[in-house]
């Protein structure tokens, strides 16, 4: 569902207040009125107004590390990037600046304005960061920590200029299930090469990736820059910007599928340059998948001073990616005043499955004794609120949803009995009342009952 109007008003007010000093008092008053009346808090972009862009997130020990480029200033008329940034987060909402890699600390040996896209990977206790020196070549640094300090082990590029017929830039790394690591790079045409176990040398000559159909922000016949590879449920996904293709083999050939960004699922304030320069990538945390990309829509940003935004990713039953919803609420936080909250947009889950729902969208299946979903930072809860669940069940005894605060063993706020609805395609809305204080809570849905599958959950909502 789309719930953009209130988010749009609040975000525009807050940003315009920063940039129009003469109207500051009036706009602050208006913003306060809107925010108080709607109780909406926005969190996309994740770090606003700092030029954090070309984002790549890697998860190490349940912590997100963001490797990014850094647009120098909102006043530039070209891509000016002096260094690379590393940020971190444990909840995808609060982000901490960790460190900076400068080109002076690499084989390049001097300052540069072309510190372009990057990626990272961990192997054998070491952390490797791959970076573009403009369109010229790709280098690599290594550290004992995901945030550095970094050392250049080669003293030269990993991918030197003229290695392939395309520009050697915009590296993406994939670690396959069999332990083989690969680097993908290029623009318009993409090349792939296996890395040796040392992660700083190529095990083979780069191979051109065969793509059955070229499409991108420039129209038919062209792709884009910043290729990225990820794997889900045995399928390989090659993406460029917000467009993607699929294959059963890491080398391809790849079949074009479409864009994960479409206009009718993007809030109005994020529709500038809808599919242009998204530089997107995918990552998984706590059994949830996400898409992170550039955005240049908000006041104060632009083509050469960009932000980063995150959305949930859901895979259809045939493996294709459902287009994302991109709005100011972002991920890993929830607003009880907006209904419903889709169950598949959890922050954390244990031993459940996301599948397409007969009612549309997605639902949670495979629910059994002891599995759970976590929804932290649920805002705007009223005291002793009513909570509703859209469910179906073919289990003769149905099941129970325990609503707990702060953890699976936390304070019990309510216990809601889910009945047998007749079959898996017959849905009912079941409600119960919580014993909760008002405000923001971390809520856990803990499932109890007997049988292989207790019920299926489409969405939740609050009074």
C-alpha positions in Angstrom: 0.0 0.0 0.0 1.1 3.6 -0.6 1.0 6.0 2.3 3.1 8.9 1.0 1.1 12.1 1.5 1.9 12.8 5.1 5.5 11.7 4.7 5.9 14.1 1.7 4.5 17.1 3.6 6.7 16.5 6.6 9.9 15.9 4.7 9.4 18.9 2.4 8.7 21.1 5.4 11.8 20.0 7.3 14.1 20.3 4.3 12.8 23.6 3.1 13.2 25.0 6.5 16.9 24.4 6.3 17.3 26.1 3.0 15.1 29.1 3.2 16.2 31.2 6.1 13.7 34.0 5.5 10.8 31.6 6.0 12.3 29.7 8.8 9.9 30.6 11.5 6.8 30.1 9.4 8.0 26.7 8.1 9.1 25.4 11.5 5.6 26.2 12.8 4.0 24.4 9.8 6.3 21.5 10.2 5.6 21.1 13.9 1.9 21.2 13.1 2.1 18.5 10.5 4.5 16.3 12.5 2.4 16.6 15.7 -0.8 16.0 13.9 0.6 13.0 11.9 3.2 11.7 14.4 5.4 10.7 11.4 9.2 10.4 11.7 11.2 9.9 8.5 14.5 8.0 8.1 15.2 7.8 4.4 17.8 9.0 3.3 19.8 7.2 6.0 22.4 9.9 6.4 21.2 13.2 5.0 23.1 16.1 3.6 26.7 14.6 3.8 27.1 13.3 0.2 27.0 9.7 1.2 26.6 7.8 -2.0 27.3 4.7 -4.2 26.5 2.6 -1.2 27.6 -1.0 -0.7 26.6 -2.8 2.5 28.4 -5.9 3.9 27.2 -7.7 7.0 29.8 -9.0 9.4 28.7 -10.6 12.6 25.2 -9.2 12.3 26.5 -5.6 11.9 26.1 -3.6 8.7 29.2 -1.9 7.3 28.5 0.7 4.6 31.3 1.3 2.1 30.6 4.4 0.1 31.9 7.2 -2.0 31.7 10.8 -0.8 30.4 13.7 -2.8 32.5 16.6 -1.8 30.1 19.5 -1.8 26.5 20.5 -2.9 28.1 23.3 -4.9 30.1 21.2 -7.4 29.2 21.0 -11.1 30.8 17.6 -11.6 31.6 14.4 -9.7 34.1 15.5 -7.1 35.0 12.7 -4.6 38.2 13.0 -2.6 38.0 9.8 -0.5 36.0 6.7 0.5 33.9 6.4 3.6 33.1 3.5 6.0 30.0 3.7 8.2 28.3 1.1 10.4 25.0 0.3 12.0 23.4 -2.5 14.1 19.8 -1.5 13.3 19.9 0.1 9.8 18.5 3.3 11.3 21.3 4.8 13.4 24.5 5.1 11.4 28.0 5.8 12.8 30.9 7.2 10.8 33.9 4.8 11.2 36.8 5.8 9.0 38.0 7.3 5.7 40.3 5.7 3.1 42.3 8.3 1.2 43.9 7.8 -2.2 47.2 8.9 -0.7 47.1 5.7 1.4 46.9 3.5 -1.7 49.1 2.7 -4.7 47.9 6.0 -6.2 49.9 7.9 -3.6 48.4 11.4 -4.0 45.1 13.2 -3.7 42.4 12.7 -6.3 39.0 14.0 -7.2 37.9 10.7 -8.7 37.5 8.3 -5.8 34.7 6.3 -7.4 32.6 3.3 -6.5 33.8 0.6 -4.1 32.9 -2.7 -2.5 34.3 -5.0 0.3 34.4 -8.6 1.4 35.7 -10.7 4.3 37.8 -13.8 3.9 39.9 -15.9 6.3 39.7 -13.2 9.0 40.9 -10.4 6.6 38.8 -7.6 5.1 39.3 -6.5 1.6 38.1 -3.2 0.1 38.0 -2.7 -3.6 37.9 0.8 -5.1 37.8 2.7 -8.4 40.4 5.3 -9.3 38.0 7.1 -11.6 37.6 5.3 -15.0 41.3 4.2 -15.0 41.6 1.1 -12.8 40.6 -0.8 -9.7 42.7 -1.2 -6.6 42.4 -3.2 -3.4 43.4 -2.7 0.2 43.4 -5.1 3.2 42.9 -4.8 6.9 42.4 -6.9 10.0 39.2 -4.8 10.7 36.2 -4.0 8.5 36.9 -0.3 9.1 40.7 -0.2 8.6 43.4 1.0 8.9 44.1 -0.3 5.4 47.2 -1.4 3.6 47.8 -1.6 -0.1 49.2 -5.2 -0.6 50.0 -4.8 -4.3 51.4 -1.3 -4.7 49.6 -1.3 -8.1 46.1 -1.8 -9.5 44.3 -5.1 -9.2 42.5 -4.3 -12.5 44.8 -2.1 -14.6 43.7 0.1 -17.4 43.1 -1.6 -20.8 42.6 -5.0 -19.1 39.3 -5.3 -21.0 37.6 -3.3 -23.8 35.6 -1.4 -21.2 36.6 0.9 -18.4 38.0 -0.9 -15.4 35.8 0.6 -12.7 32.8 0.1 -10.3 33.8 -3.3 -8.8 31.3 -5.6 -7.1 32.3 -8.7 -5.2 30.3 -12.0 -4.7 31.3 -14.9 -2.5 29.7 -18.0 -3.8 28.4 -20.9 -1.6 31.3 -23.1 -2.7 33.8 -20.5 -1.4 34.8 -19.1 -4.7 35.0 -15.3 -4.9 34.4 -13.2 -8.1 34.8 -9.6 -9.1 32.4 -8.0 -11.6 33.2 -4.6 -13.1 32.7 -2.4 -16.2 30.2 -0.1 -17.9 27.8 -0.8 -20.7 29.4 -4.3 -21.0 30.3 -6.2 -17.8 33.2 -8.5 -17.1 33.6 -11.2 -14.4 36.7 -12.9 -13.1 37.3 -15.4 -10.3 39.6 -14.2 -7.5 42.3 -16.3 -6.0 41.9 -17.2 -2.4 44.3 -14.3 -1.5 41.5 -12.0 -2.8 44.2 -9.7 -4.3 44.9 -11.5 -7.6 42.9 -12.9 -10.5 42.5 -16.6 -10.9 41.6 -16.2 -14.6 41.3 -13.7 -17.4 38.1 -11.6 -17.1 35.1 -13.0 -19.1 32.5 -10.8 -20.8 29.0 -11.5 -19.3 26.4 -12.3 -21.9 23.2 -10.5 -21.3 20.2 -11.3 -23.6 18.7 -7.8 -23.5 20.3 -4.4 -22.7 18.1 -1.9 -20.9 18.8 1.0 -18.5 18.0 4.6 -17.6 19.2 5.6 -21.1 16.6 3.4 -22.8 16.9 0.3 -25.1 20.3 -0.9 -26.1 22.3 0.4 -23.1 22.8 -0.9 -19.6 24.6 1.4 -17.1 27.6 1.5 -14.8 28.1 -0.1 -11.3 27.4 -3.8 -11.9 26.6 -5.9 -8.8 26.1 -9.6 -8.3 24.2 -11.4 -5.5 22.7 -14.8 -5.0 19.3 -15.8 -3.6 17.8 -19.3 -3.4 20.2 -20.7 -6.0 19.8 -18.0 -8.6 22.4 -15.4 -9.6 21.3 -11.7 -9.9 23.3 -9.3 -12.1 22.2 -5.7 -11.5 23.2 -2.4 -12.8 21.7 0.7 -11.1 18.1 -0.4 -10.5 17.9 -2.9 -13.4 18.6 -6.6 -13.1 18.9 -10.0 -14.9 18.9 -13.6 -13.7 20.9 -16.7 -14.4 21.5 -20.2 -13.1 25.3 -19.8 -13.5 27.5 -17.0 -12.1 29.1 -16.6 -15.6 25.7 -16.4 -17.3 24.2 -16.0 -19.7 21.8 -13.6 -17.9 18.1 -13.0 -18.8 16.9 -9.4 -18.4 13.9 -9.0 -16.0 13.3 -5.3 -15.4 13.7 -2.6 -12.8 13.2 -2.8 -9.1 12.2 0.9 -9.1 8.9 1.9 -10.8 7.2 5.2 -10.5 3.9 4.2 -8.8 5.8 2.7 -5.8 8.1 5.6 -5.2 7.1 8.5 -3.0 6.8 11.8 -4.9 9.8 13.3 -3.2 12.1 10.6 -4.4 11.0 10.6 -8.1 13.6 13.0 -9.5 15.9 11.0 -11.8 13.7 8.0 -11.1 16.0 5.3 -12.4 19.1 7.4 -13.2 22.4 6.9 -11.3 20.9 4.6 -8.7 24.1 2.6 -8.2 22.1 0.0 -6.3 23.2 -3.1 -4.4 21.6 -5.8 -2.3 22.3 -7.3 1.1 20.8 -9.7 3.7 20.5 -9.2 7.4 18.5 -11.4 9.9 16.8 -13.3 7.1 15.6 -10.1 5.5 16.8 -8.7 2.1 17.3 -5.0 1.3 18.2 -2.8 -1.6 20.3 0.4 -1.1 20.9 3.0 -3.7 21.6 6.6 -4.5 19.1 9.3 -4.5 19.3 13.0 -5.6 15.8 14.2 -5.2 15.6 16.1 -1.9 16.4 19.8 -1.6 20.1 20.4 -1.0 21.0 17.3 -3.0 21.5 16.8 -6.7 23.3 14.9 -9.5 26.7 15.7 -7.9 25.7 15.7 -4.2 23.7 12.5 -3.5 22.1 10.6 -0.6 21.5 6.9 0.1 18.2 5.3 0.6 17.1 1.7 1.6 14.1 -0.4 0.8 12.9 -3.9 1.6 13.4 -6.6 -1.2 11.0 -9.5 -1.7 11.5 -12.3 -4.2 8.5 -13.7 -6.1 7.9 -17.4 -6.1 9.5 -17.6 -9.6 12.6 -15.9 -8.3 12.0 -12.5 -9.9 12.3 -9.4 -7.7 9.2 -7.5 -6.7 9.6 -3.7 -7.3 10.4 -1.9 -4.1 8.4 0.7 -2.1 10.7 3.7 -1.6 9.4 6.2 1.0 10.7 8.4 3.9 9.9 5.9 6.6 12.7 3.6 5.4 13.3 0.2 6.9 13.6 -1.4 10.4 11.1 1.1 11.9 7.4 1.1 11.8 4.5 3.5 12.3 1.5 2.2 14.2 -0.7 5.0 13.0 -0.3 3.8 9.4 -2.1 0.6 8.6 -1.4 -2.1 7.7 2.2 -3.1 8.3 3.1 -5.8 5.9 4.3 -8.9 7.8 7.1 -9.5 5.3 8.7 -6.2 6.2 10.0 -7.6 9.5 13.5 -6.7 10.8 14.3 -10.1 12.1 12.8 -13.6 11.6 13.5 -17.1 12.7 12.7 -20.1 10.6 9.9 -18.8 8.5 9.3 -18.2 4.7 8.2 -15.3 2.6 5.9 -16.3 -0.2 3.5 -14.6 -2.6 0.0 -14.2 -1.0 -3.3 -15.1 -2.7 -4.6 -11.8 -1.5 -1.8 -10.0 -3.2 1.7 -9.0 -2.1 3.5 -11.4 0.2 2.9 -13.3 3.4 4.8 -15.3 6.1 4.5 -19.0 5.9 6.1 -22.0 7.6 5.1 -20.6 11.0 5.5 -23.2 13.8 6.2 -23.6 17.4 9.0 -21.2 18.5 9.4 -19.2 15.3 9.1 -15.4 15.6 9.1 -12.1 13.8 10.6 -8.9 15.2 9.4 -5.4 14.5 11.6 -2.9 16.4 10.9 0.8 16.8 7.1 0.7 16.4 6.2 4.3 16.8 2.9 6.1 17.8 1.5 3.2 19.8 -1.5 4.3 21.9 -1.9 2.8 25.4 -3.6 -0.6 25.5 -4.0 -0.6 21.8 -5.9 -3.1 19.7 -3.8 -5.1 17.4 -5.1 -7.0 14.3 -3.7 -9.9 12.3 -4.7 -10.9 8.7 -4.3 -14.7 8.8 -5.3 -18.0 7.2 -5.0 -21.5 8.6 -5.6 -25.1 7.7 -4.2 -26.4 11.0 -7.2 -27.9 12.9 -6.1 -26.2 16.1 -4.8 -23.0 14.6 -2.1 -21.4 16.8 -1.2 -18.6 19.1 0.6 -15.3 18.6 2.3 -13.9 21.7 3.1 -10.2 21.5 6.1 -9.5 23.6 8.2 -6.4 24.3 12.0 -6.2 23.7 12.6 -9.9 22.9 11.2 -13.4 22.5 11.3 -13.8 26.2 10.3 -10.2 27.0 7.2 -8.8 28.7 4.0 -10.4 27.5 1.6 -7.7 26.2 -1.1 -10.1 24.8 -1.8 -13.6 23.6 -3.9 -13.8 20.5 -5.6 -17.1 19.5 -5.6 -17.7 15.7 -8.4 -20.1 14.7 -8.6 -22.6 11.8 -10.0 -20.5 8.9 -11.0 -23.5 6.7 -8.0 -23.6 4.3 -4.8 -21.7 3.4 -6.7 -19.4 0.9 -9.4 -18.4 3.4 -8.3 -15.2 5.3 -9.7 -13.6 8.4 -8.8 -10.6 10.5 -8.3 -11.5 14.2 -7.8 -8.9 16.9 -6.8 -8.6 20.5 -6.0 -5.9 23.0 -2.4 -5.2 24.2 -1.5 -4.2 27.7 1.1 -1.6 26.7 2.3 1.9 27.5 2.0 4.5 24.8 5.0 5.6 22.6 7.6 3.5 20.8 8.2 -0.2 21.5 10.2 -3.1 20.1 7.6 -5.8 19.4 8.2 -9.5 18.9 5.6 -11.9 17.6 6.3 -15.3 19.1 4.3 -18.2 17.6 3.0 -21.2 19.6 1.1 -24.3 18.7 1.3 -27.9 17.3 1.9 -29.0 13.8 4.2 -28.4 10.8 2.5 -25.1 9.9 0.2 -23.2 12.3 -1.1 -20.4 10.2 0.0 -17.8 7.6 0.3 -14.1 8.3 -0.4 -11.4 5.7 -0.2 -8.1 7.7 -0.6 -6.6 11.1 -2.2 -3.3 12.1 -3.0 -1.2 15.2 -5.9 0.8 16.4 
